[in-house]
Amino acid sequence: MAATVCPAPMQATSHGAFQGDNPLDYSLPLAILQICLVVVVTRALAYALRPLRQPRVIAEIIGGVLLGPSALGRSTKFLHAVFPAKSLPVLDTLANLGLLFFLFLVGLELDIAAIRRTGKKALAIALAGISLPFALGIGTSFAFRATIVKGAPQAPFLVFMGVALSITAFPVLARILAELKLLTTDLGRMAMSAAAVNDVAAWILLALAVALSGEGSPIISLWVLLTGVGFVIAIIVFLRPLLAWMANRSPDGEPVKEVYICATLALVLAASFATDAIGIHALFGAFMVGIVVPKDGPFAGVLIEKVEDLISGLFLPLYFVSSGLKTNVATISGAKSWGLLVLVITNACIGKIGGTVIASLVVKIPMREAVTLGFLMNTKGLVELIVLNIGRDRKVLNDESFAIMVLMALFTTFITTPIVMAIYKPARPSVPYKRRTVEGSPSDADSELRVLACFHSNRNVPTLLNLVESSRGTSRRRLAMYAMHLVELSERSSAISMVHRTRRNAMPFFNSGDKDGQMVVAFEAFQQLSTVRVKPMTAISDLETIHRDVIDSAAEKRAAIVIMPYHKMLQQDGTFHSLGSQYHAVNKRVLRGAPCSVAILVDRGLGGHSQVAAKNVAFSVSMLFFGGPDDREALAYATRMAEHPGVSVTLTRFRPSRVQPDEESSAADEATVESFKAKVGAVKDGSVRFDDVEVSGKEDVLEAINSLSKCNMFVVGRTPPAESLVDRPEELGPVGSYLASPEFKTSASVLVIKRYDPATNPASKRFDPRARPPVATEVEDDDEELGGGGGSASVVPVQWTPTHDAA
């Protein structure tokens, strides 16, 4: 009898091509090549699918299939050179190691306390969205067992098919909602809450399926289940206090000790080893450690920052390629196989969409929103692939059934975005939008001025509050402020975690010690001490589309002016540091498309680094008036500031000595100036100055402006009829760009205002007053208290307390 000779295992590193070695015959250089190829292919596909607004997981699944035997792998030369059979254990090990830590991140961002607060509507939708597809999955399994998987064990196969059809991909759903600007709508919050419940149920069912799929007697499966329950109890009883102790010793504002990070990551691996030894799967241990890590304080956030970029960017795509190498679409051949593919896609859609729609209608959600919710809940993703891979490894699924299920997951996720875009449009408020400028018409004289004030970080909040307090006007001309925190939503999972933690009342869940909580406290204190009514909100979007959140919110709140932060941040030495070209582009897009006037705020610390109480306000404001519609709008804003008892205003009017002014524009300018004098003359006594400066050139203008550098704030129009004071003016215009430049030595903040003009601002006409009225919600009712319209389609109202009702 001839002895069987096993091939020699791959060595780690080669001696180099000059020594005659082929690097692809060694595991390390081959793994490096595989990782680079995977990253290039998946990122290129993600870029190609970007116009279709597909989540990155679609590109990663397709990339895995393309690199496998379904496409490029049809070339045996390519497959044997880049993905030889002897390299697959190394590839699978790296992929599963990345998967372990990714599931740890998923557990970190899944707040069980928030899930317990899930409302009855979301809970009913989640349960219906699990039960019906699970039942249809069991029914589908009989068709599979009768045709292509005849030898599969019955009980595990039933559970695997039920889980595969009932899963909703929690992170993928968040990305789709973000792309569609629905992440923070009532519909999006309902979908996220239901998906969170669905996620937990899917993991429990998956653990059951894995336990049942083990080889041996039912007694062994029972032992696996009981030991798994004991492991969960041990994690809660012993590991959770240890992690809480480390989190408590990592206070906010101080760096987390490296030993705590290392210990936590080692615990992830140890827990994964324990669950693998039990016979469940190593990923359950990592997931459970993430679940019990305390979510309050900086500890969880630091863990996410340390792990996610390397894992999500490099190692996790390997898991999709590992799955793609096992997926051979060619195995789906003949009418029987294609019929089963149609059957499983149909049952998956009917079960998930039908169950969700029925439950939604029962809890009185309108039909259009119910159908949209159904398609959103039909999103599959990574967890689906995990289920299918475990089923294949446990011999529950064969190659043909595995390929069918992968294509089902790909199809159901791919159709989500285009169908939701086609059937659902966020409703616009039906209230007419009349006042779009600060100046307004005579009929707006006693109306409330609505300001949408945007900021990127808490550093901008004191200046913003001091500016709004200074421009609140008289008591009968009220001011309402919508303070919008602009948060970039990146591919990183930590950016989505803020949305995941939602309270039962659909308000954001902020920790009392984090920066967002401090901002909420600042706004609450400001409203208590001022006559200005404040509505904090958060817009979560990528920087390329966040301007739409601002524009849509300005239309929905019927704002007269939008205040945007300058794209440069003040440094300690008094210079400005650019936040990046993307932030600059956001301001340009808002200036082009806003349905009202727009102001750019150059923050040099108006009033210092803290909010100034109303009775202590003592600011001096310089209004530079050259003429034109933008300057007239700026003067209208300065008029409101002049009405404040603690604000002194100096109106400096620049008159060119040589240029003959346009008669019509000059008449409008004269009328605006006279109106300013008439209004503030009745309110002020000695705190308003009027200066006429005749200028013959750029030098005279610079001299006049430099003489005013000691003031606290400059107010100027964006496009005055004046010579540019800098070589390359930015979005601030010819004069404002100089006021923000390093050549101008001052500590004064600058407010540059552009008046709304539909003739030159055609993009602002997107607001359609004939749109159907929105469905009443808690958020909208709270907004009506502020005098607002319908709820925003793209912002999260920040937590409101009963004290505001008394204000």
C-alpha positions in Angstrom: 0.0 0.0 0.0 1.5 3.3 -1.1 1.9 6.0 1.6 0.1 9.3 1.1 2.5 12.2 0.9 1.1 15.5 2.2 2.4 18.7 0.5 4.8 20.7 2.5 3.3 23.7 4.4 4.0 27.2 3.0 6.9 29.0 4.6 6.3 32.5 5.9 8.9 34.6 4.0 11.0 34.1 0.9 14.7 34.9 0.3 13.8 37.2 -2.6 13.5 36.9 -6.3 17.3 37.4 -6.8 17.8 34.2 -4.8 15.5 32.3 -7.2 12.5 32.3 -4.9 9.0 33.0 -6.2 7.4 35.3 -3.5 3.9 33.9 -4.4 5.1 30.5 -3.0 5.4 32.0 0.5 2.5 32.9 2.8 3.5 36.4 3.9 4.1 38.0 0.5 1.1 36.2 -1.0 -1.1 37.4 1.8 0.2 41.0 1.2 -0.7 40.7 -2.5 -4.1 39.3 -1.7 -4.9 42.1 0.7 -3.8 44.8 -1.7 -5.8 43.2 -4.6 -8.9 43.0 -2.4 -8.6 46.6 -1.2 -8.1 47.9 -4.8 -11.0 45.9 -6.3 -13.5 46.6 -3.5 -12.7 50.3 -3.3 -12.8 50.7 -7.1 -16.2 49.0 -7.1 -17.4 51.2 -4.2 -16.4 54.2 -6.2 -18.1 52.9 -9.4 -21.4 52.2 -7.4 -21.3 55.5 -5.7 -23.6 57.2 -8.2 -26.2 54.5 -7.4 -25.8 55.4 -3.7 -25.1 51.8 -2.8 -23.5 50.9 0.6 -19.9 49.7 0.5 -20.9 46.2 1.6 -22.5 45.7 -1.9 -19.1 46.5 -3.5 -17.3 44.1 -1.1 -19.7 41.2 -1.8 -19.5 41.8 -5.6 -15.7 42.1 -5.3 -15.5 38.8 -3.5 -17.6 37.1 -6.1 -15.6 38.6 -9.0 -12.3 37.4 -7.5 -13.7 33.9 -6.9 -14.5 31.1 -9.4 -17.5 33.0 -10.7 -15.4 35.5 -12.7 -11.7 36.0 -12.5 -11.3 32.6 -10.8 -12.5 30.9 -14.0 -8.9 31.4 -15.1 -7.1 28.5 -13.3 -3.8 30.3 -13.9 -5.0 33.4 -11.9 -6.6 31.3 -9.2 -3.6 29.0 -8.6 -1.2 32.0 -8.7 -3.1 34.5 -6.5 -5.5 32.3 -4.5 -3.9 28.8 -4.4 -5.6 26.2 -2.3 -2.7 26.0 0.1 -3.0 29.7 0.9 -6.7 29.6 1.8 -6.2 28.6 5.5 -4.0 31.7 6.0 -6.5 33.9 4.2 -9.4 32.4 6.2 -7.5 32.9 9.4 -6.8 36.6 8.7 -10.4 37.1 7.5 -11.9 35.5 10.6 -9.5 37.5 12.8 -10.7 40.7 11.2 -14.3 39.4 11.6 -13.8 38.8 15.3 -12.7 42.4 16.0 -15.4 43.8 13.7 -18.0 41.9 15.7 -16.4 43.3 18.8 -17.0 46.8 17.3 -20.6 45.9 16.5 -21.1 44.9 20.1 -19.5 48.1 21.2 -22.1 50.1 19.3 -25.1 48.0 20.1 -26.5 49.6 23.3 -28.7 47.0 25.0 -30.0 49.7 27.4 -31.3 51.7 24.3 -32.9 48.6 22.9 -34.8 48.0 26.1 -36.2 51.5 25.7 -37.4 50.7 22.2 -41.0 51.8 21.7 -43.9 49.4 21.2 -44.3 50.3 17.6 -40.7 49.4 16.7 -40.9 46.3 18.8 -44.0 45.1 17.0 -42.5 45.9 13.6 -39.3 44.0 14.6 -41.1 40.9 15.8 -43.4 40.8 12.8 -40.3 41.3 10.5 -38.6 38.3 12.1 -41.5 35.9 12.5 -43.0 35.8 9.0 -39.7 35.6 7.1 -38.5 32.9 9.6 -41.6 30.9 8.9 -41.2 31.3 5.1 -37.6 30.4 5.5 -38.5 27.1 7.1 -41.0 26.5 4.3 -38.3 27.3 1.7 -36.0 24.8 3.4 -38.3 21.9 2.5 -38.1 22.8 -1.2 -34.2 23.0 -0.9 -34.0 19.6 0.9 -36.2 18.0 -1.6 -34.0 19.1 -4.5 -30.4 20.3 -4.1 -29.5 19.7 -0.4 -31.0 16.2 0.2 -28.4 15.1 2.7 -28.5 18.2 5.0 -29.5 17.6 8.6 -33.1 18.7 9.0 -33.2 20.7 12.3 -30.1 22.8 11.7 -31.0 23.5 8.0 -34.5 24.7 9.0 -33.0 27.2 11.5 -30.3 28.4 9.2 -32.8 29.1 6.4 -35.1 30.8 8.8 -32.3 33.0 10.2 -31.0 33.8 6.7 -34.3 35.1 5.5 -35.2 37.1 8.7 -31.9 39.0 9.2 -31.8 42.8 8.9 -28.2 44.2 8.5 -28.0 46.9 11.2 -24.8 48.8 10.0 -25.7 48.5 6.3 -29.2 49.9 7.0 -27.6 52.9 8.8 -25.4 53.6 5.8 -28.4 53.4 3.4 -30.5 55.7 5.5 -27.6 58.2 5.7 -27.2 58.1 1.9 -30.9 58.8 1.5 -31.1 61.5 4.1 -33.5 59.4 6.2 -31.1 58.5 9.0 -32.6 60.8 11.5 -36.2 61.1 10.3 -39.0 59.4 12.2 -39.0 56.7 9.6 -35.3 56.2 9.9 -35.4 56.1 13.7 -38.2 53.5 13.6 -36.2 51.4 11.1 -33.0 51.6 13.2 -34.9 50.7 16.4 -36.6 47.7 14.8 -33.3 46.7 13.2 -31.5 46.7 16.5 -34.1 44.4 18.0 -33.8 42.2 14.9 -30.1 42.1 15.2 -30.1 40.8 18.8 -32.8 38.2 17.9 -30.7 37.1 14.9 -27.7 36.5 17.0 -29.7 34.4 19.5 -31.2 32.3 16.6 -27.8 32.0 15.0 -26.3 30.7 18.2 -29.2 28.1 18.4 -28.5 27.1 14.8 -24.8 26.7 15.4 -25.5 24.6 18.5 -27.9 22.3 16.6 -25.5 21.9 13.6 -22.8 20.1 15.6 -22.2 16.5 14.8 -23.3 14.0 17.4 -26.3 13.3 19.5 -28.9 15.8 20.6 -27.5 15.6 24.1 -24.3 17.2 22.8 -26.2 20.0 21.2 -28.0 20.5 24.5 -24.7 20.7 26.3 -23.4 23.2 23.8 -26.4 25.4 24.4 -26.3 25.2 28.2 -22.5 25.9 28.2 -23.1 28.9 25.9 -25.7 30.2 28.4 -23.2 29.7 31.2 -20.6 31.6 29.2 -22.9 34.6 28.8 -23.7 34.6 32.5 -20.0 34.5 33.3 -19.3 37.4 30.9 -22.0 39.5 32.7 -21.0 38.5 36.2 -17.2 38.5 36.0 -16.0 40.4 32.9 -18.5 43.3 32.9 -17.3 44.6 36.4 -13.7 44.4 35.2 -14.4 46.4 32.1 -16.5 48.9 34.1 -13.5 49.3 36.5 -11.2 50.1 33.6 -13.8 52.5 32.1 -14.2 54.3 35.4 -10.4 54.7 35.6 -10.4 56.4 32.2 -12.0 59.8 32.9 -13.0 62.2 30.2 -10.3 64.5 29.0 -7.4 62.1 29.9 -5.8 59.5 27.6 -6.9 55.9 28.2 -4.0 53.8 29.4 -2.4 51.6 26.9 -2.6 48.6 29.3 -6.4 48.9 29.4 -6.6 48.8 25.6 -4.3 45.8 25.4 -6.1 44.0 28.1 -9.5 44.5 26.5 -8.2 43.3 23.1 -6.7 40.2 24.8 -10.0 39.6 26.5 -11.7 39.7 23.1 -9.4 36.9 21.8 -9.8 34.9 25.0 -13.5 35.0 24.9 -13.4 34.0 21.2 -11.3 31.1 22.1 -13.7 30.1 24.8 -16.8 30.1 22.5 -14.9 28.2 19.8 -14.0 25.6 22.4 -17.6 25.4 23.5 -18.6 24.7 19.9 -20.7 27.8 19.1 -18.3 30.0 17.1 -15.4 32.3 18.0 -17.2 35.4 16.8 -19.8 35.1 19.6 -17.2 35.6 22.3 -15.9 38.8 20.6 -19.5 40.1 20.2 -20.4 39.5 23.9 -17.3 41.4 25.1 -18.3 44.3 22.9 -21.8 44.2 24.4 -20.7 44.4 28.0 -18.1 47.2 27.5 -19.6 50.3 29.2 -20.9 52.8 26.6 -20.6 55.9 28.8 -17.4 57.9 28.9 -14.4 57.9 26.5 -13.4 54.2 26.9 -15.6 52.7 24.3 -14.9 55.5 21.8 -11.1 55.1 22.2 -11.4 51.3 21.6 -13.3 52.0 18.4 -10.7 54.5 17.2 -7.9 52.1 17.9 -9.4 49.1 16.1 -11.8 50.1 13.4 -9.6 51.6 10.6 -7.3 48.6 10.4 -10.1 46.1 10.7 -12.8 47.7 8.5 -10.3 48.9 5.9 -8.0 46.0 5.4 -9.1 42.8 7.2 -12.8 42.8 6.9 -12.9 42.9 3.1 -10.9 39.6 3.2 -14.0 38.0 4.7 -16.0 39.0 1.7 -13.3 37.6 -0.6 -13.2 34.4 1.4 -16.9 34.1 0.9 -16.6 34.9 -2.8 -14.0 32.2 -3.3 -16.6 29.7 -2.0 -19.3 31.2 -4.2 -19.5 29.7 -7.7 -22.4 31.2 -9.6 -21.8 28.5 -12.3 -23.3 25.9 -9.8 -26.7 27.6 -10.4 -27.6 25.9 -13.6 -30.8 24.6 -15.0 -34.4 25.6 -14.4 -34.5 23.9 -11.0 -31.6 26.0 -9.5 -32.8 29.3 -11.0 -36.4 28.5 -9.8 -35.0 28.0 -6.3 -33.2 31.4 -6.6 -36.4 33.1 -7.6 -38.3 31.3 -4.8 -35.9 32.3 -2.0 -35.8 35.9 -3.2 -39.6 36.0 -3.4 -40.0 34.5 0.0 -37.4 36.7 1.5 -39.1 39.9 0.2 -42.7 38.7 0.9 -41.8 37.7 4.4 -39.7 40.7 5.4 -41.7 43.4 3.5 -45.1 41.8 4.2 -44.5 41.2 7.9 -43.2 44.7 8.4 -46.0 46.4 6.3 -48.7 44.4 8.2 -47.3 45.4 11.6 -46.8 49.0 10.5 -50.4 49.3 9.4 -51.6 47.8 12.7 -49.7 50.5 14.6 -51.2 53.1 12.3 -48.2 54.0 10.2 -49.4 55.3 6.7 -49.1 52.9 3.8 -46.3 54.7 1.9 -44.2 54.8 5.1 -45.0 51.2 5.9 -43.9 49.9 2.5 -40.8 52.0 2.7 -40.1 50.5 6.1 -40.6 47.1 4.7 -38.0 47.5 2.0 -35.5 49.1 4.5 -35.9 46.1 6.8 -35.2 43.7 3.9 -31.6 44.9 3.8 -29.0 42.1 4.2 -25.3 42.4 4.8 -22.4 41.0 6.7 -24.4 39.0 9.3 -26.1 37.3 6.4 -22.7 36.2 5.0 -21.7 35.0 8.5 -24.7 32.8 8.7 -24.2 31.4 5.3 -20.4 30.8 5.9 -21.1 29.0 9.2 -23.8 26.9 7.5 -21.4 25.9 4.7 -18.5 25.1 7.1 -20.9 23.0 9.2 -22.0 21.1 6.0 -25.5 22.4 6.3 -25.3 24.2 3.0 -23.6 22.9 -0.1 -22.0 25.0 -2.9 -25.1 25.4 -4.9 -27.4 26.5 -2.0 -24.6 28.7 -0.7 -24.3 30.5 -4.1 -28.1 30.9 -4.3 -28.3 32.4 -0.8 -25.4 34.8 -1.5 -27.1 36.1 -4.6 -30.4 36.5 -2.6 -28.6 38.7 0.0 -26.9 40.7 -2.8 -30.2 41.3 -4.7 -32.3 42.3 -1.7 -29.7 44.8 -0.5 -29.1 46.2 -4.0 -32.8 47.0 -4.6 -33.3 48.8 -1.3 -31.9 52.2 -2.3 -33.5 52.7 -5.7 -36.9 51.4 -4.5 -36.9 53.6 -1.4 -35.9 56.6 -3.5 -38.7 55.9 -5.9 -41.6 55.3 -3.5 -40.7 57.7 -0.6 -40.1 61.4 -0.5 -39.9 63.1 2.9 -42.9 65.4 3.2 -42.6 69.2 3.1 -44.6 71.4 5.4 -47.6 73.0 3.8 -47.3 76.3 5.6 -46.3 79.1 3.1 -42.7 80.3 3.3 -42.8 84.0 3.0 -40.0 85.7 5.0 -36.7 84.7 3.4 -34.6 87.8 4.3 -33.8 89.7 7.5 -34.9 93.0 6.0 -38.3 91.5 5.1 -41.4 93.5 4.1 -43.4 96.0 6.1 -45.8 93.2 7.1 -42.9 91.3 8.6 -42.0 94.1 11.0 -43.6 92.5 14.1 -43.1 88.8 13.0 -40.6 86.4 14.5 -37.2 86.2 12.9 -36.0 82.6 12.4 -32.3 82.0 12.4 -30.7 78.6 11.4 -27.3 78.8 13.1 -24.9 76.0 12.2 -21.6 75.0 13.9 -19.0 72.2 13.6 -17.7 71.9 17.2 -18.5 73.2 20.7 -15.7 75.8 20.2 -18.2 77.8 18.0 -21.1 77.7 20.5 -20.2 80.7 22.8 -19.7 83.1 19.8 -22.9 81.8 18.2 -24.9 82.3 21.4 -23.4 85.8 22.0 -24.2 86.8 18.3 -27.8 85.6 18.6 -28.3 87.3 21.9 -26.9 90.5 20.4 -29.3 90.3 17.5 -32.5 89.3 19.3 -34.1 92.7 18.7 -36.9 94.2 20.8 -39.3 92.1 22.9 -42.1 92.4 20.3 -39.8 91.3 17.5 -39.0 87.8 18.8 -36.1 85.7 17.5 -36.2 81.9 17.2 -32.8 80.1 16.8 -32.4 76.6 15.3 -28.9 75.6 16.4 -27.7 72.8 14.1 -24.6 70.8 14.9 -23.0 69.6 11.6 -21.6 66.1 12.1 -19.6 64.4 9.4 -20.8 60.8 8.8 -17.8 58.9 7.5 -17.4 55.2 6.5 -16.2 54.6 10.1 -18.7 52.9 12.3 -18.0 55.2 15.2 -19.7 58.0 13.3 -22.9 56.0 13.2 -22.9 55.1 16.9 -24.4 58.5 17.8 -27.5 57.6 15.9 -27.7 54.1 17.2 -28.2 55.2 20.8 -31.8 56.4 20.7 -34.2 56.9 23.4 -37.7 55.6 23.4 -39.1 59.0 22.6 -36.9 59.1 19.4 -34.6 61.8 20.9 -30.8 61.4 20.7 -29.2 59.7 23.7 -26.4 61.9 24.9 -24.1 61.0 27.8 -24.1 63.6 30.5 -20.3 64.0 30.3 -19.7 64.1 26.6 -19.3 67.2 24.4 -22.8 66.9 22.9 -24.3 66.9 26.4 -22.3 70.0 27.3 -23.7 71.7 24.2 -27.3 70.8 25.2 -26.7 72.3 28.6 -25.3 75.5 27.1 -28.4 75.9 24.9 -30.8 75.1 27.8 -29.0 77.7 30.0 -29.1 80.3 27.2 -32.8 79.9 26.7 -33.5 80.2 30.4 -31.5 83.5 30.6 -32.6 85.0 27.3 -35.8 85.9 25.4 -34.5 83.9 22.4 -36.2 80.5 21.9 -33.7 77.8 21.0 -34.1 74.5 19.2 -30.9 72.4 19.1 -30.6 69.9 16.2 -28.0 67.6 14.8 -27.4 67.0 11.1 -25.5 63.8 10.4 -24.2 63.4 6.8 -21.1 63.1 4.7 -19.6 66.5 3.8 -20.4 66.2 0.1 -24.2 66.2 0.9 -24.5 67.9 4.3 -25.4 71.2 2.6 -28.7 69.6 1.6 -29.4 69.1 5.3 -28.8 72.8 5.9 -30.9 73.9 2.9 -33.8 71.5 3.5 -33.9 72.5 7.2 -33.9 76.2 6.4 -36.9 75.6 4.1 -38.7 73.4 6.6 -38.2 75.8 9.5 -38.9 78.8 7.2 -35.7 80.5 8.3 -35.0 84.1 7.2 -31.2 83.6 7.5 -28.7 80.8 7.7 -25.5 81.4 9.7 -22.7 79.1 8.5 -19.3 78.8 10.3 -16.2 79.9 8.4 -14.2 77.0 6.9 -11.1 78.1 8.9 -10.6 77.6 12.7 -8.9 80.2 14.9 -5.6 79.0 16.4 -3.9 80.0 19.7 -1.5 82.4 17.9 -4.4 84.3 16.3 -4.0 82.8 12.8 -6.6 80.7 11.0 -6.2 77.0 10.1 -8.3 75.6 7.2 -10.5 72.6 8.1 -10.2 71.4 4.6 -11.5 72.1 1.1 -14.6 70.0 1.8 -15.8 72.4 4.5 -15.1 75.3 2.1 -17.2 73.6 -0.5 -20.1 73.1 2.0 -20.3 76.9 2.5 -20.2 77.5 -1.3 -23.1 75.1 -1.9 -25.2 76.6 0.9 -24.6 80.1 -0.6 -25.8 78.8 -4.0 -28.8 76.8 -2.9 -30.2 78.3 0.4 -33.8 79.5 0.2 -33.1 82.5 2.3 -30.2 84.9 3.2 -26.9 83.4 4.2 -24.3 84.7 6.6 -20.7 83.3 7.1 -19.4 83.8 10.6 -15.7 84.2 11.1 -15.2 83.3 14.7 -12.5 85.2 16.6 -14.2 84.7 20.0 -17.0 87.2 20.3 -17.3 87.8 24.1 -14.5 85.5 24.9 -14.7 81.7 25.4 -18.0 81.6 27.3 -21.5 82.8 26.9 -22.1 86.4 28.1 -25.3 86.9 30.1 -27.8 89.3 28.5 -27.4 91.9 31.2 -23.6 91.9 30.8 -23.5 92.2 27.0 -21.2 95.1 26.0 -20.2 94.7 22.4 -19.2 97.3 19.8 -20.2 96.5 16.2 -18.9 98.1 13.0 -21.2 98.0 10.0 -19.3 98.7 6.7 -21.8 99.9 4.1 -20.8 100.3 0.5 -24.3 99.8 -1.1 -26.0 97.1 -3.0 -28.5 94.4 -1.9 -26.1 92.4 0.3 -25.1 95.5 2.2 -28.7 96.4 2.7 -29.4 93.0 4.2 -26.3 93.3 6.4 -27.6 96.7 7.6 -31.0 95.2 8.4 -29.2 92.6 10.6 -27.1 95.4 12.2 -30.4 97.3 12.9 -31.5 94.4 15.1 -28.2 94.4 16.9 -28.5 98.2 17.5 -31.8 97.6 19.3 -29.9 95.6 22.0 -29.2 97.9 25.1 -25.7 96.4 25.4 -24.6 96.8 21.8 -23.2 99.9 20.2 -23.2 100.1 16.4 -21.0 102.3 14.2 -22.4 102.6 10.6 -19.6 103.6 8.3 -20.8 104.5 4.8 -18.2 104.5 2.1 -18.9 107.0 -0.8 -16.8 106.7 -3.9 -15.5 110.1 -5.0 -15.2 109.3 -8.7 -17.6 106.5 -9.6 -21.1 107.6 -10.6 -23.5 105.4 -8.6 -26.5 103.6 -10.1 -29.5 105.8 -9.4 -32.0 103.0 -8.6 -29.5 101.2 -6.3 -28.4 104.5 -4.7 -32.1 105.3 -3.9 -32.6 101.9 -2.3 -29.4 102.4 -0.3 -30.5 105.9 0.9 -33.9 104.5 1.9 -32.2 101.7 3.9 -29.8 104.0 5.7 -32.6 106.4 6.6 -34.7 103.5 7.8 -31.8 102.4 10.0 -31.5 105.9 11.5 -35.2 106.2 12.1 -35.5 102.8 13.9 -32.4 103.0 16.1 -32.9 106.7 16.9 -36.1 105.7 18.8 -34.3 103.0 20.7 -30.8 104.2 21.2 -29.3 107.3 22.8 -25.7 107.9 22.0 -24.6 104.4 21.3 -25.1 104.6 17.5 -22.7 106.5 15.3 -22.9 107.5 11.6 -19.8 108.1 9.6 -19.6 109.1 6.0 -16.2 108.3 4.4 -15.4 109.6 1.0 -12.9 107.2 -0.6 -10.9 107.6 -3.8 -9.2 104.2 -3.8 -8.3 101.0 -2.1 -5.9 102.7 0.3 -8.6 105.0 1.7 -10.9 102.0 2.4 -8.1 100.1 4.2 -7.3 103.1 6.3 -10.9 103.6 7.4 -11.3 99.9 8.2 -8.1 99.7 10.1 -9.2 102.6 12.3 -12.2 100.4 13.4 -10.2 97.3 14.3 -10.8 97.7 18.0 -14.5 96.7 17.7 -15.9 93.3 18.7 -17.6 92.5 15.4 -17.7 93.6 11.8 -20.9 93.2 9.7 -20.5 93.5 6.0 -22.3 92.4 2.8 -20.8 89.6 0.7 -20.7 91.4 -2.7 -20.6 95.2 -2.2 -19.8 97.4 -5.2 -16.2 97.9 -4.0 -12.7 97.1 -5.2 -11.4 93.8 -3.8 -9.1 94.4 -0.8 -7.3 91.1 -1.3 -5.8 89.3 -4.4 -8.0 86.2 -4.3 -11.3 86.8 -2.4 -12.9 83.7 -1.0 -16.6 83.1 -0.3 -16.5 86.1 2.0 -16.3 88.5 -0.9 -14.0 91.5 -1.7 -14.2 93.1 1.8 -15.0 90.2 4.1 -12.0 88.3 2.8 -9.7 91.1 3.9 -11.4 91.2 7.4 -10.6 87.5 7.8 -7.1 87.7 6.4 -3.9 87.7 8.5 -3.0 91.1 7.0 -5.8 92.7 9.1 -4.7 92.7 12.7 -7.8 92.5 14.9 -9.6 90.3 17.4 -13.0 91.1 16.0 -15.3 88.4 14.6 -16.8 89.0 11.2 -20.3 88.4 9.9 -20.5 88.4 6.1 -24.1 88.4 4.8 -25.5 87.5 1.4 -29.1 88.5 0.7 -31.5 86.0 -0.8 -32.2 86.6 -4.4 -34.1 84.0 -6.4 -33.0 85.5 -9.7 -29.3 84.7 -8.9 -30.1 81.7 -6.7 -32.1 79.3 -8.9 -31.1 76.2 -6.8 -33.1 77.7 -3.9 -36.4 77.1 -5.7 -36.5 73.4 -4.7 -39.0 74.1 -1.9 -42.4 73.1 -3.1 -45.3 74.5 -1.0 -47.7 72.2 -2.8 -46.1 69.0 -1.3 -48.4 66.9 0.8 -48.5 67.8 4.6 -46.3 65.7 6.8 -47.7 63.1 9.3 -47.9 64.5 12.8 -45.2 63.2 15.2 -43.8 64.0 18.6 -40.9 65.9 17.0 -43.2 68.0 14.9 -45.5 68.8 17.8 -42.5 70.0 19.7 -41.5 72.1 16.7 -45.0 73.6 16.5 -44.5 74.8 20.1 -41.5 76.8 18.7 -43.7 78.1 15.9 -42.1 75.8 13.3 -43.4 73.7 10.5 -43.0 70.0 10.0 -40.2 67.9 11.3 -36.9 68.0 9.4 -36.2 65.3 7.0 -32.5 65.1 7.9 -31.8 66.4 11.4 -32.1 65.0 14.9 -33.9 67.3 17.4 -31.7 67.3 20.5 -33.2 66.1 23.8 -35.8 68.6 25.1 -36.7 69.0 28.8 -40.0 70.1 30.4 -38.3 73.3 31.6 -38.6 74.7 28.0 -42.3 74.7 28.2 -42.2 77.2 31.0 -39.8 79.5 29.2 
